[in-house]
Amino acid sequence: MRKLTLAAGAALLVGTALARPALAQSSGDQAPVISWQSPDDGAKLAGQTVHIKARVAFDGGVKSWAVEALAPDGAGYPGYGTICEKAEGGSPAAVNIDCVWDTTAYPNDGGPAQNRPYVVRVTAQGGARSGMFSNGQAPAPRHEDRGVTVSNPVSAPRDVHLSFVDSTRQATVQWQANPEPDIASYVIQERVGDGSWKNVGQAGGKVTTFTRSLSAPGTYRYQVAALRAAGSGADTIQSAWSGPAAEPKQIVVAEPKRPEATTSTTQPSSADSGGDPAPPADPGDPTKPAPPPPVFAAGSTGDPGTPAPGGSSGDVSRSGASISAIQPGAPGSVKSGGATVGGPVGPMAAKPGKPDATAKEEEPSEGPDNGFSPALPYKQTDANADKEDGEAVGRVLVGLPEAIGTNDARRMLVPMAAGLLLFVFAMHALYAARRAAPEAPLENE
């Protein structure tokens, strides 16, 4: 009996010693319990009312708690900091946390938040009850973390304007920069006529202008969208499309003007029976033709002292008789005279430089015999004609140089003609003498 009493006493002492630490732990030295409700670990969050829910329990009661959204260690972007916090009065044994998180902006007017990975942390601090802790001190705060990704949408570009320079045929699209700090790029689409929208360019996240050259004619429309980082990796989120709200809302490129064909027209001319063009109409009466201009044999029309163009003489009369041009060196021509001897020739004009407006053509007359052939026509000069060396010029032989018709020329040519005749007679006498010379000896024999 005594043995059983001693054994039971020993067992009671050992059980009491072992039970004391457990009682002390349960009396207030136990760590707080944090039970996550939302969000899930690795969830993507967006919006202004994201709920962070958790349950915190403490055997000694909950003194305070806090919810934070922090950037990961070593990240190059800021975190949100403390989102919610509270000090509990009365140290309740358990607290249900429901914290509302605005993921679109940083607290304290920190501006728009970036789409990036963040760490959501719930921290709890237990309370202390007199005589309940083994060491008399409150336990250290405890926290639990969960990784999430903020992935908010991107707003459409605003204040889109369209312009066009006709001289360079360049269209320019401009817009206002988006407020989001993590814009990756802008995408520009083009639509020609009734066709489909097509991507024609992509600008950087800091660029707000796009220029495009238009070559083909048509109606062009443009719209812009922004691309924002999705929060993780290289993924992006695209905004809605935004087009110009003010005129011009589209660009119309017209067909280039074709060069107009230029044609030159000539006034048709009618010829009369003689081959000459018809004279112009009389200004006083359009139905009546104007009288023909005066024609001179040794000059162009209307100018008796000027030779016809090309060296040819004008018409002698309206009947069609004319003088052909003399080619230098041609048979039967006189280079110095400019007319063919024996052919029809017109009278020579007055001395160049002093035309006589009152001069009229006179019929050629025979005149006295001066040793020239009567077949050569000549012209008697007018009494008012110019004089040379104080003497009257006298008759002018037509078809020969002007110097031949002067008195000096006649005084020179008459002796030359006489000498030529004497020379011919002398040669004839010499020839006859030579023929008669061989016959003389025969008579002597």
LONU-777003 format. One record per residue (C-alpha): chain; x, y, z; residue number from 0; residue in one letter. Coordinates in nm, 4 decimals. Layout:
% LONU-777003
ch / X / Y / Z / i / aa
A / X / Y / Z / NUM / A
...
% end
This chain:
% LONU-777003
ch / X / Y / Z / i / aa
A / 0.0000 / 0.0000 / 0.0000 / 0 / M
A / 0.2822 / 0.2334 / 0.0893 / 1 / R
A / 0.4574 / 0.1499 / -0.2366 / 2 / K
A / 0.1568 / 0.2517 / -0.4406 / 3 / L
A / 0.1294 / 0.5812 / -0.2510 / 4 / T
A / 0.4961 / 0.6692 / -0.3124 / 5 / L
A / 0.4650 / 0.5806 / -0.6839 / 6 / A
A / 0.1509 / 0.7887 / -0.7287 / 7 / A
A / 0.3116 / 1.0855 / -0.5557 / 8 / G
A / 0.6154 / 1.0749 / -0.7797 / 9 / A
A / 0.3996 / 1.0610 / -1.0908 / 10 / A
A / 0.1967 / 1.3596 / -0.9717 / 11 / L
A / 0.5094 / 1.5667 / -0.9159 / 12 / L
A / 0.6418 / 1.4896 / -1.2629 / 13 / V
A / 0.3050 / 1.5681 / -1.4250 / 14 / G
A / 0.2806 / 1.9004 / -1.2420 / 15 / T
A / 0.6299 / 2.0001 / -1.3534 / 16 / A
A / 0.5567 / 1.9181 / -1.7127 / 17 / L
A / 0.2174 / 2.0938 / -1.7090 / 18 / A
A / 0.3476 / 2.4336 / -1.5872 / 19 / R
A / 0.5191 / 2.5475 / -1.9140 / 20 / P
A / 0.2168 / 2.4558 / -2.1223 / 21 / A
A / -0.0106 / 2.6519 / -1.8934 / 22 / L
A / 0.2156 / 2.9524 / -1.9101 / 23 / A
A / 0.2242 / 2.9371 / -2.2968 / 24 / Q
A / -0.1503 / 2.9145 / -2.3163 / 25 / S
A / -0.1917 / 3.1969 / -2.0696 / 26 / S
A / -0.0403 / 3.4656 / -2.3060 / 27 / G
A / 0.2962 / 3.3606 / -2.4494 / 28 / D
A / 0.1438 / 3.2087 / -2.7675 / 29 / Q
A / 0.2237 / 3.3695 / -3.1112 / 30 / A
A / -0.0658 / 3.5456 / -3.2971 / 31 / P
A / -0.2476 / 3.3630 / -3.5706 / 32 / V
A / -0.2938 / 3.5426 / -3.9133 / 33 / I
A / -0.5410 / 3.3779 / -4.1471 / 34 / S
A / -0.5518 / 3.5188 / -4.5070 / 35 / W
A / -0.8875 / 3.5445 / -4.6740 / 36 / Q
A / -0.8085 / 3.7579 / -4.9828 / 37 / S
A / -0.6346 / 3.8132 / -5.2149 / 38 / P
A / -0.4739 / 3.4896 / -5.3178 / 39 / D
A / -0.0999 / 3.4638 / -5.3416 / 40 / D
A / 0.0170 / 3.5780 / -5.6928 / 41 / G
A / -0.3184 / 3.7389 / -5.7793 / 42 / A
A / -0.3494 / 4.0285 / -6.0289 / 43 / K
A / -0.5198 / 4.3292 / -5.8784 / 44 / L
A / -0.6709 / 4.6405 / -6.0365 / 45 / A
A / -0.9072 / 4.9164 / -5.9372 / 46 / G
A / -0.9666 / 5.1634 / -5.6562 / 47 / Q
A / -1.1451 / 4.9270 / -5.4127 / 48 / T
A / -0.9329 / 4.6164 / -5.3735 / 49 / V
A / -1.0178 / 4.4438 / -5.0403 / 50 / H
A / -0.7418 / 4.2960 / -4.8266 / 51 / I
A / -0.9044 / 4.0551 / -4.5813 / 52 / K
A / -0.7438 / 3.8578 / -4.2968 / 53 / A
A / -0.8178 / 3.7280 / -3.9408 / 54 / R
A / -0.5750 / 3.7932 / -3.6570 / 55 / V
A / -0.6041 / 3.6052 / -3.3240 / 56 / A
A / -0.4005 / 3.6462 / -3.0046 / 57 / F
A / -0.4377 / 3.4498 / -2.6793 / 58 / D
A / -0.3377 / 3.7567 / -2.4879 / 59 / G
A / -0.5518 / 3.9776 / -2.7084 / 60 / G
A / -0.4763 / 4.1885 / -3.0219 / 61 / V
A / -0.3259 / 4.5249 / -2.9467 / 62 / K
A / -0.2873 / 4.6657 / -3.3046 / 63 / S
A / -0.2625 / 4.5641 / -3.6700 / 64 / W
A / -0.1551 / 4.7181 / -4.0073 / 65 / A
A / -0.1747 / 4.6402 / -4.3806 / 66 / V
A / 0.1042 / 4.7523 / -4.6186 / 67 / E
A / 0.1752 / 4.7292 / -4.9964 / 68 / A
A / 0.5504 / 4.7341 / -5.0467 / 69 / L
A / 0.7822 / 4.7119 / -5.3456 / 70 / A
A / 0.9987 / 4.4006 / -5.3534 / 71 / P
A / 1.3527 / 4.4307 / -5.2248 / 72 / D
A / 1.5802 / 4.5902 / -5.4846 / 73 / G
A / 1.2949 / 4.7181 / -5.7051 / 74 / A
A / 1.3447 / 5.0423 / -5.8958 / 75 / G
A / 0.9955 / 5.1752 / -5.8274 / 76 / Y
A / 0.8189 / 5.2828 / -5.5063 / 77 / P
A / 0.5580 / 5.0966 / -5.3039 / 78 / G
A / 0.2292 / 5.2183 / -5.1625 / 79 / Y
A / 0.3376 / 5.2097 / -4.8010 / 80 / G
A / 0.0819 / 5.1621 / -4.5259 / 81 / T
A / -0.2705 / 5.1194 / -4.6564 / 82 / I
A / -0.4659 / 5.0566 / -4.3345 / 83 / C
A / -0.3762 / 5.0404 / -3.9632 / 84 / E
A / -0.5591 / 5.0373 / -3.6311 / 85 / K
A / -0.4951 / 5.0142 / -3.2590 / 86 / A
A / -0.7553 / 4.7931 / -3.0911 / 87 / E
A / -0.8874 / 4.9010 / -2.7525 / 88 / G
A / -0.9509 / 4.6308 / -2.4949 / 89 / G
A / -0.7157 / 4.3863 / -2.6676 / 90 / S
A / -0.9715 / 4.1587 / -2.8300 / 91 / P
A / -0.8674 / 3.7977 / -2.8711 / 92 / A
A / -0.9333 / 3.8080 / -3.2513 / 93 / A
A / -0.9797 / 4.0777 / -3.5172 / 94 / V
A / -1.1218 / 4.0517 / -3.8702 / 95 / N
A / -0.9357 / 4.2885 / -4.1041 / 96 / I
A / -1.0995 / 4.4372 / -4.4171 / 97 / D
A / -0.8722 / 4.7018 / -4.5724 / 98 / C
A / -0.9666 / 4.8862 / -4.8962 / 99 / V
A / -0.6707 / 4.9416 / -5.1275 / 100 / W
A / -0.6711 / 5.1952 / -5.4174 / 101 / D
A / -0.4233 / 5.0344 / -5.6563 / 102 / T
A / -0.4425 / 5.3174 / -5.9143 / 103 / T
A / -0.2538 / 5.5853 / -5.7156 / 104 / A
A / 0.0128 / 5.6083 / -5.4506 / 105 / Y
A / -0.0996 / 5.7465 / -5.1116 / 106 / P
A / -0.0439 / 6.1031 / -5.0027 / 107 / N
A / -0.0788 / 6.2439 / -5.3578 / 108 / D
A / 0.2011 / 6.0286 / -5.4847 / 109 / G
A / 0.0547 / 6.0286 / -5.8352 / 110 / G
A / -0.0557 / 5.7388 / -6.0576 / 111 / P
A / 0.0835 / 5.4057 / -5.9491 / 112 / A
A / 0.2820 / 5.1782 / -6.1772 / 113 / Q
A / 0.1680 / 4.8365 / -6.2860 / 114 / N
A / 0.4276 / 4.6252 / -6.1034 / 115 / R
A / 0.4611 / 4.3361 / -5.8593 / 116 / P
A / 0.4090 / 4.4279 / -5.4922 / 117 / Y
A / 0.4171 / 4.2595 / -5.1508 / 118 / V
A / 0.1041 / 4.2833 / -4.9342 / 119 / V
A / 0.1917 / 4.2486 / -4.5658 / 120 / R
A / -0.0394 / 4.2080 / -4.2593 / 121 / V
A / 0.1250 / 4.2858 / -3.9251 / 122 / T
A / -0.0313 / 4.2191 / -3.5772 / 123 / A
A / 0.0812 / 4.3141 / -3.2251 / 124 / Q
A / -0.0439 / 4.1159 / -2.9259 / 125 / G
A / -0.1563 / 4.2712 / -2.5958 / 126 / G
A / -0.0302 / 4.1989 / -2.2343 / 127 / A
A / -0.2324 / 4.0982 / -1.9259 / 128 / R
A / -0.1000 / 4.1361 / -1.5751 / 129 / S
A / 0.0447 / 3.8037 / -1.4452 / 130 / G
A / -0.0321 / 3.6177 / -1.7658 / 131 / M
A / 0.3192 / 3.6233 / -1.9211 / 132 / F
A / 0.5998 / 3.4122 / -1.7889 / 133 / S
A / 0.8554 / 3.6899 / -1.8423 / 134 / N
A / 0.6167 / 3.9822 / -1.7893 / 135 / G
A / 0.6724 / 4.1292 / -2.1454 / 136 / Q
A / 0.4425 / 4.1484 / -2.4520 / 137 / A
A / 0.5309 / 3.9277 / -2.7500 / 138 / P
A / 0.7023 / 4.0772 / -3.0629 / 139 / A
A / 0.4808 / 4.1771 / -3.3622 / 140 / P
A / 0.4194 / 3.9131 / -3.6241 / 141 / R
A / 0.3480 / 3.9561 / -4.0017 / 142 / H
A / 0.2419 / 3.7494 / -4.2988 / 143 / E
A / 0.3203 / 3.8393 / -4.6682 / 144 / D
A / 0.1591 / 3.7632 / -5.0001 / 145 / R
A / 0.2883 / 3.8534 / -5.3479 / 146 / G
A / 0.0460 / 4.0219 / -5.5892 / 147 / V
A / 0.0678 / 4.2078 / -5.9228 / 148 / T
A / -0.1043 / 4.5396 / -5.9876 / 149 / V
A / -0.2303 / 4.5509 / -6.3479 / 150 / S
A / -0.4539 / 4.8498 / -6.4039 / 151 / N
A / -0.5913 / 4.9447 / -6.7492 / 152 / P
A / -0.4668 / 5.2414 / -6.9531 / 153 / V
A / -0.6701 / 5.5420 / -7.0586 / 154 / S
A / -0.7193 / 5.6354 / -7.4239 / 155 / A
A / -0.5050 / 5.9184 / -7.5653 / 156 / P
A / -0.6655 / 6.2615 / -7.5393 / 157 / R
A / -0.6680 / 6.5758 / -7.7553 / 158 / D
A / -0.5838 / 6.3991 / -8.0786 / 159 / V
A / -0.5289 / 6.6428 / -8.3669 / 160 / H
A / -0.4701 / 6.5837 / -8.7381 / 161 / L
A / -0.2959 / 6.8174 / -8.9842 / 162 / S
A / -0.1759 / 6.7986 / -9.3428 / 163 / F
A / 0.0811 / 6.9945 / -9.5468 / 164 / V
A / -0.0171 / 6.9884 / -9.9126 / 165 / D
A / 0.3221 / 7.0987 / -10.0478 / 166 / S
A / 0.5059 / 6.8046 / -9.8874 / 167 / T
A / 0.2039 / 6.5733 / -9.8684 / 168 / R
A / 0.2762 / 6.4905 / -9.5038 / 169 / Q
A / 0.0078 / 6.4065 / -9.2498 / 170 / A
A / 0.0818 / 6.4695 / -8.8801 / 171 / T
A / -0.1040 / 6.3120 / -8.5867 / 172 / V
A / -0.0576 / 6.4723 / -8.2431 / 173 / Q
A / -0.1975 / 6.3801 / -7.8999 / 174 / W
A / -0.1540 / 6.4594 / -7.5312 / 175 / Q
A / 0.0708 / 6.2363 / -7.3231 / 176 / A
A / -0.1110 / 5.9820 / -7.1037 / 177 / N
A / -0.1021 / 6.0322 / -6.7253 / 178 / P
A / 0.0142 / 5.6753 / -6.6562 / 179 / E
A / 0.3858 / 5.6611 / -6.5679 / 180 / P
A / 0.4491 / 5.3258 / -6.7340 / 181 / D
A / 0.3365 / 5.3861 / -7.0955 / 182 / I
A / 0.5364 / 5.1548 / -7.3204 / 183 / A
A / 0.4379 / 5.3022 / -7.6588 / 184 / S
A / 0.1631 / 5.4439 / -7.8772 / 185 / Y
A / 0.0180 / 5.2665 / -8.1788 / 186 / V
A / -0.1123 / 5.4583 / -8.4834 / 187 / I
A / -0.3615 / 5.3088 / -8.7271 / 188 / Q
A / -0.4626 / 5.4299 / -9.0709 / 189 / E
A / -0.7695 / 5.3696 / -9.2826 / 190 / R
A / -0.7838 / 5.4533 / -9.6535 / 191 / V
A / -1.1297 / 5.4979 / -9.7983 / 192 / G
A / -1.3600 / 5.2116 / -9.6981 / 193 / D
A / -1.0721 / 4.9755 / -9.6252 / 194 / G
A / -0.9825 / 4.8204 / -9.2915 / 195 / S
A / -0.7735 / 4.9785 / -9.0167 / 196 / W
A / -0.4046 / 4.8947 / -9.0405 / 197 / K
A / -0.1120 / 4.9668 / -8.8100 / 198 / N
A / 0.1168 / 5.2169 / -8.9811 / 199 / V
A / 0.3433 / 5.3246 / -8.6949 / 200 / G
A / 0.4438 / 5.2933 / -8.3320 / 201 / Q
A / 0.5875 / 5.5767 / -8.1226 / 202 / A
A / 0.7797 / 5.5582 / -7.7960 / 203 / G
A / 0.6204 / 5.6133 / -7.4596 / 204 / G
A / 0.7474 / 5.9734 / -7.4430 / 205 / K
A / 0.6619 / 6.0637 / -7.8048 / 206 / V
A / 0.3345 / 6.2384 / -7.8875 / 207 / T
A / 0.3715 / 6.3081 / -8.2624 / 208 / T
A / 0.3596 / 6.0844 / -8.5695 / 209 / F
A / 0.4261 / 6.1998 / -8.9290 / 210 / T
A / 0.3430 / 6.0039 / -9.2417 / 211 / R
A / 0.3945 / 6.0821 / -9.6122 / 212 / S
A / 0.0927 / 6.0326 / -9.8369 / 213 / L
A / 0.1587 / 5.9570 / -10.2028 / 214 / S
A / -0.1528 / 5.7890 / -10.3402 / 215 / A
A / -0.4762 / 5.9865 / -10.3696 / 216 / P
A / -0.7629 / 5.8933 / -10.1364 / 217 / G
A / -0.9342 / 5.9684 / -9.8054 / 218 / T
A / -0.7187 / 5.8978 / -9.4979 / 219 / Y
A / -0.8329 / 5.8552 / -9.1345 / 220 / R
A / -0.6187 / 5.7988 / -8.8240 / 221 / Y
A / -0.6597 / 5.6772 / -8.4646 / 222 / Q
A / -0.4205 / 5.6307 / -8.1714 / 223 / V
A / -0.4027 / 5.3843 / -7.8801 / 224 / A
A / -0.1681 / 5.3673 / -7.5804 / 225 / A
A / 0.0165 / 5.0550 / -7.4642 / 226 / L
A / 0.0913 / 5.0223 / -7.0930 / 227 / R
A / 0.2980 / 4.7691 / -6.9015 / 228 / A
A / 0.0779 / 4.4867 / -6.7736 / 229 / A
A / 0.2718 / 4.4534 / -6.4465 / 230 / G
A / 0.4935 / 4.1560 / -6.5107 / 231 / S
A / 0.7195 / 4.0529 / -6.7960 / 232 / G
A / 0.6935 / 4.2207 / -7.1351 / 233 / A
A / 0.3141 / 4.1997 / -7.1536 / 234 / D
A / 0.1233 / 4.5217 / -7.2258 / 235 / T
A / -0.2313 / 4.6469 / -7.1931 / 236 / I
A / -0.3817 / 4.8439 / -7.4820 / 237 / Q
A / -0.6199 / 5.1343 / -7.4411 / 238 / S
A / -0.9250 / 5.2165 / -7.6476 / 239 / A
A / -0.8726 / 5.3884 / -7.9816 / 240 / W
A / -0.8973 / 5.7646 / -7.9953 / 241 / S
A / -0.9348 / 5.9797 / -8.3072 / 242 / G
A / -0.9377 / 6.3533 / -8.3739 / 243 / P
A / -1.2366 / 6.5313 / -8.2229 / 244 / A
A / -1.1895 / 6.8580 / -8.4156 / 245 / A
A / -1.1621 / 6.9251 / -8.7869 / 246 / E
A / -0.9990 / 6.8028 / -8.9914 / 247 / P
A / -1.1036 / 6.4535 / -8.8919 / 248 / K
A / -0.9784 / 6.3105 / -9.2188 / 249 / Q
A / -0.7406 / 6.4004 / -9.4994 / 250 / I
A / -0.8417 / 6.3987 / -9.8656 / 251 / V
A / -0.5548 / 6.3691 / -10.1122 / 252 / V
A / -0.6728 / 6.4651 / -10.4597 / 253 / A
A / -0.5425 / 6.3412 / -10.7919 / 254 / E
A / -0.2453 / 6.5458 / -10.9160 / 255 / P
A / -0.3372 / 6.7961 / -11.1844 / 256 / K
A / -0.2463 / 6.6766 / -11.5286 / 257 / R
A / -0.0550 / 6.9250 / -11.7467 / 258 / P
A / -0.2832 / 7.0929 / -11.9986 / 259 / E
A / -0.2001 / 7.0221 / -12.3603 / 260 / A
A / -0.0866 / 7.3350 / -12.5426 / 261 / T
A / -0.1465 / 7.3634 / -12.9167 / 262 / T
A / -0.0257 / 7.6319 / -13.1578 / 263 / S
A / -0.2522 / 7.7354 / -13.4387 / 264 / T
A / -0.1636 / 7.9234 / -13.7566 / 265 / T
A / -0.3974 / 8.1537 / -13.9427 / 266 / Q
A / -0.4910 / 7.9882 / -14.2729 / 267 / P
A / -0.4055 / 8.1968 / -14.5767 / 268 / S
A / -0.5887 / 8.1958 / -14.9053 / 269 / S
A / -0.4079 / 8.2436 / -15.2341 / 270 / A
A / -0.5355 / 8.4204 / -15.5409 / 271 / D
A / -0.4968 / 8.2984 / -15.8971 / 272 / S
A / -0.1399 / 8.4284 / -15.9139 / 273 / G
A / -0.0304 / 8.2305 / -15.6036 / 274 / G
A / -0.0104 / 8.5348 / -15.3724 / 275 / D
A / -0.1945 / 8.5372 / -15.0387 / 276 / P
A / -0.5175 / 8.7310 / -15.0310 / 277 / A
A / -0.4903 / 9.0830 / -14.8881 / 278 / P
A / -0.6396 / 9.1515 / -14.5443 / 279 / P
A / -0.9852 / 9.2986 / -14.5077 / 280 / A
A / -1.0437 / 9.6686 / -14.5160 / 281 / D
A / -1.0726 / 9.7999 / -14.1569 / 282 / P
A / -1.3526 / 10.0310 / -14.2644 / 283 / G
A / -1.5561 / 9.7563 / -14.4306 / 284 / D
A / -1.4762 / 9.3955 / -14.3315 / 285 / P
A / -1.6508 / 9.2628 / -14.6426 / 286 / T
A / -1.4091 / 9.4448 / -14.8738 / 287 / K
A / -1.0459 / 9.3333 / -14.9042 / 288 / P
A / -0.7769 / 9.5929 / -14.8559 / 289 / A
A / -0.5985 / 9.7192 / -15.1688 / 290 / P
A / -0.2768 / 9.5347 / -15.2552 / 291 / P
A / 0.0481 / 9.6936 / -15.1410 / 292 / P
A / 0.2702 / 9.8619 / -15.4016 / 293 / P
A / 0.5161 / 9.6317 / -15.5720 / 294 / V
A / 0.8599 / 9.7379 / -15.6898 / 295 / F
A / 1.0718 / 9.5451 / -15.9344 / 296 / A
A / 1.4063 / 9.6006 / -15.7622 / 297 / A
A / 1.3007 / 9.5934 / -15.3953 / 298 / G
A / 1.0705 / 9.4381 / -15.1389 / 299 / S
A / 0.7054 / 9.5327 / -15.1117 / 300 / T
A / 0.6531 / 9.8817 / -14.9830 / 301 / G
A / 1.0233 / 9.9772 / -14.9947 / 302 / D
A / 1.1572 / 10.0612 / -15.3428 / 303 / P
A / 1.5106 / 10.1079 / -15.2129 / 304 / G
A / 1.5443 / 9.7767 / -15.0282 / 305 / T
A / 1.6265 / 9.4514 / -15.2114 / 306 / P
A / 1.3862 / 9.1625 / -15.1707 / 307 / A
A / 1.4762 / 8.9058 / -14.9014 / 308 / P
A / 1.7071 / 8.6341 / -15.0162 / 309 / G
A / 1.8510 / 8.8459 / -15.2966 / 310 / G
A / 1.5492 / 8.8032 / -15.5251 / 311 / S
A / 1.3610 / 9.0935 / -15.6765 / 312 / S
A / 0.9945 / 9.1567 / -15.6124 / 313 / G
A / 0.7156 / 9.1209 / -15.8671 / 314 / D
A / 0.7296 / 9.3544 / -16.1653 / 315 / V
A / 0.3517 / 9.3600 / -16.1892 / 316 / S
A / 0.0499 / 9.1748 / -16.0603 / 317 / R
A / 0.0474 / 8.9730 / -16.3839 / 318 / S
A / 0.3139 / 8.7418 / -16.2392 / 319 / G
A / 0.6239 / 8.8488 / -16.4388 / 320 / A
A / 0.9263 / 8.8337 / -16.2117 / 321 / S
A / 1.3037 / 8.8352 / -16.2262 / 322 / I
A / 1.4828 / 8.5209 / -16.1118 / 323 / S
A / 1.7633 / 8.5482 / -15.8649 / 324 / A
A / 2.1113 / 8.5472 / -16.0175 / 325 / I
A / 2.3448 / 8.2806 / -15.8841 / 326 / Q
A / 2.7067 / 8.4039 / -15.8767 / 327 / P
A / 2.9195 / 8.2282 / -16.1386 / 328 / G
A / 2.6260 / 8.0824 / -16.3307 / 329 / A
A / 2.6504 / 8.0820 / -16.7095 / 330 / P
A / 2.5163 / 8.3950 / -16.8705 / 331 / G
A / 2.5359 / 8.6021 / -16.5547 / 332 / S
A / 2.7247 / 8.9139 / -16.4647 / 333 / V
A / 2.8542 / 8.8868 / -16.1087 / 334 / K
A / 2.9031 / 9.2606 / -16.0742 / 335 / S
A / 2.5692 / 9.3522 / -16.2226 / 336 / G
A / 2.3417 / 9.1060 / -16.0467 / 337 / G
A / 2.1228 / 9.0481 / -16.3598 / 338 / A
A / 2.1315 / 8.8192 / -16.6630 / 339 / T
A / 2.2209 / 9.0018 / -16.9833 / 340 / V
A / 1.9516 / 8.9655 / -17.2469 / 341 / G
A / 1.6828 / 8.8515 / -17.0044 / 342 / G
A / 1.3989 / 9.0544 / -16.8602 / 343 / P
A / 1.5316 / 9.2826 / -16.5957 / 344 / V
A / 1.3633 / 9.5449 / -16.3840 / 345 / G
A / 1.4841 / 9.8975 / -16.3329 / 346 / P
A / 1.7380 / 9.9541 / -16.0606 / 347 / M
A / 1.6386 / 10.1357 / -15.7469 / 348 / A
A / 1.7559 / 10.4793 / -15.6545 / 349 / A
A / 2.0797 / 10.5267 / -15.4699 / 350 / K
A / 2.0666 / 10.3447 / -15.1340 / 351 / P
A / 2.0201 / 10.5643 / -14.8329 / 352 / G
A / 1.8248 / 10.8385 / -15.0138 / 353 / K
A / 1.5034 / 10.6891 / -15.1470 / 354 / P
A / 1.2842 / 10.9201 / -15.3524 / 355 / D
A / 0.9214 / 10.8751 / -15.2526 / 356 / A
A / 0.8016 / 11.0587 / -15.5648 / 357 / T
A / 1.0117 / 10.8548 / -15.8062 / 358 / A
A / 0.8102 / 10.6748 / -16.0717 / 359 / K
A / 0.9101 / 10.4152 / -16.3221 / 360 / E
A / 0.9706 / 10.5513 / -16.6727 / 361 / E
A / 0.9634 / 10.3700 / -16.9948 / 362 / E
A / 1.3163 / 10.3038 / -17.1261 / 363 / P
A / 1.4184 / 10.5114 / -17.4308 / 364 / S
A / 1.6808 / 10.4548 / -17.6911 / 365 / E
A / 1.8939 / 10.7697 / -17.6381 / 366 / G
A / 2.2013 / 10.8631 / -17.8417 / 367 / P
A / 2.4445 / 10.6034 / -17.9691 / 368 / D
A / 2.7296 / 10.5652 / -17.7213 / 369 / N
A / 2.8818 / 10.2406 / -17.8376 / 370 / G
A / 2.6592 / 10.0111 / -17.6272 / 371 / F
A / 2.4051 / 9.7686 / -17.7639 / 372 / S
A / 2.0557 / 9.9165 / -17.7835 / 373 / P
A / 1.9238 / 9.5872 / -17.6394 / 374 / A
A / 2.0543 / 9.6860 / -17.2965 / 375 / L
A / 1.7865 / 9.8861 / -17.1229 / 376 / P
A / 1.8719 / 10.1935 / -16.9343 / 377 / Y
A / 1.6858 / 10.4514 / -16.7343 / 378 / K
A / 1.6853 / 10.8246 / -16.7587 / 379 / Q
A / 1.7315 / 10.9702 / -16.4135 / 380 / T
A / 1.4977 / 11.2298 / -16.2786 / 381 / D
A / 1.5913 / 11.5928 / -16.2885 / 382 / A
A / 1.5856 / 11.5897 / -15.9049 / 383 / N
A / 1.8117 / 11.2865 / -15.8778 / 384 / A
A / 2.1307 / 11.3025 / -15.6781 / 385 / D
A / 2.4365 / 11.4473 / -15.8429 / 386 / K
A / 2.7822 / 11.3088 / -15.8088 / 387 / E
A / 3.0926 / 11.5334 / -15.8195 / 388 / D
A / 2.8730 / 11.8292 / -15.9115 / 389 / G
A / 2.7591 / 11.6722 / -16.2382 / 390 / E
A / 2.4396 / 11.5095 / -16.3377 / 391 / A
A / 2.4521 / 11.1334 / -16.3175 / 392 / V
A / 2.2781 / 11.1030 / -16.6528 / 393 / G
A / 2.1521 / 10.7731 / -16.7779 / 394 / R
A / 2.1821 / 10.4661 / -16.5581 / 395 / V
A / 2.2263 / 10.1372 / -16.7384 / 396 / L
A / 2.0029 / 9.8740 / -16.5811 / 397 / V
A / 2.1732 / 9.5433 / -16.5189 / 398 / G
A / 2.5245 / 9.6920 / -16.4991 / 399 / L
A / 2.7135 / 9.8410 / -16.2052 / 400 / P
A / 2.6066 / 10.1923 / -16.1138 / 401 / E
A / 2.9481 / 10.3351 / -16.2073 / 402 / A
A / 2.8921 / 10.2416 / -16.5748 / 403 / I
A / 2.6129 / 10.4959 / -16.6097 / 404 / G
A / 2.8285 / 10.7958 / -16.5095 / 405 / T
A / 3.0152 / 11.0347 / -16.7428 / 406 / N
A / 3.3508 / 10.9261 / -16.6029 / 407 / D
A / 3.2691 / 10.5641 / -16.6823 / 408 / A
A / 3.1751 / 10.6512 / -17.0384 / 409 / R
A / 3.4933 / 10.8498 / -17.0868 / 410 / R
A / 3.6867 / 10.5451 / -16.9701 / 411 / M
A / 3.4994 / 10.2791 / -17.1649 / 412 / L
A / 3.4977 / 10.4544 / -17.5072 / 413 / V
A / 3.8778 / 10.4607 / -17.5404 / 414 / P
A / 3.8956 / 10.1054 / -17.4149 / 415 / M
A / 3.6462 / 9.9957 / -17.6776 / 416 / A
A / 3.8344 / 10.1829 / -17.9497 / 417 / A
A / 4.1630 / 10.0310 / -17.8420 / 418 / G
A / 4.0068 / 9.6867 / -17.8436 / 419 / L
A / 3.8868 / 9.7400 / -18.2014 / 420 / L
A / 4.2299 / 9.8581 / -18.3146 / 421 / L
A / 4.3849 / 9.5544 / -18.1477 / 422 / F
A / 4.1457 / 9.3240 / -18.3333 / 423 / V
A / 4.2196 / 9.4943 / -18.6673 / 424 / F
A / 4.5941 / 9.4769 / -18.6079 / 425 / A
A / 4.5775 / 9.1096 / -18.5250 / 426 / M
A / 4.3755 / 9.0477 / -18.8371 / 427 / H
A / 4.6282 / 9.2339 / -19.0540 / 428 / A
A / 4.9182 / 9.0408 / -18.8991 / 429 / L
A / 4.7457 / 8.7133 / -18.9650 / 430 / Y
A / 4.6787 / 8.8092 / -19.3307 / 431 / A
A / 5.0414 / 8.9154 / -19.3764 / 432 / A
A / 5.1709 / 8.5864 / -19.2463 / 433 / R
A / 4.9553 / 8.3932 / -19.4883 / 434 / R
A / 5.0706 / 8.6015 / -19.7840 / 435 / A
A / 5.4427 / 8.5711 / -19.6943 / 436 / A
A / 5.5059 / 8.2120 / -19.8205 / 437 / P
A / 5.3576 / 8.2874 / -20.1611 / 438 / E
A / 5.6032 / 8.5666 / -20.2501 / 439 / A
A / 5.9110 / 8.3527 / -20.3380 / 440 / P
A / 5.7139 / 8.1516 / -20.5923 / 441 / L
A / 5.6489 / 8.4622 / -20.7986 / 442 / E
A / 6.0222 / 8.5444 / -20.8105 / 443 / N
A / 6.1072 / 8.2076 / -20.9511 / 444 / E
% end
